Amino acid sequence: MRLRLIGRPGCHLCEELLEALLAGFPNQAWTIEQVDVDSREDWQRRYGLKIPVLLDDDGSVVCATFFDAEALRDWLAQQGRRSAPAA
């Protein structure tokens, strides 16, 4: 699964979110792209005061400001329904 973590260098909340994500879901095969919120003006405007922000492939917010295990579980369940073969 591909996720994008938007944050800033030295952001302890960003580091904590990443650590919680990896520790809380150790059996997931994550591909996590870490990007600097200040590298793009649109991200800075949209997420500058909300980091860390975890986005999915579609650019939808999975969780923001803090690690939300329940929101991530809901997102994972939704991904499973999307990828399940039609009956």
Helices and strands as residue ranges (DSSP letters): E 2-7, H 12-24, E 31-36, G 37-39, H 41-47, E 53-55, E 61-64, H 69-83
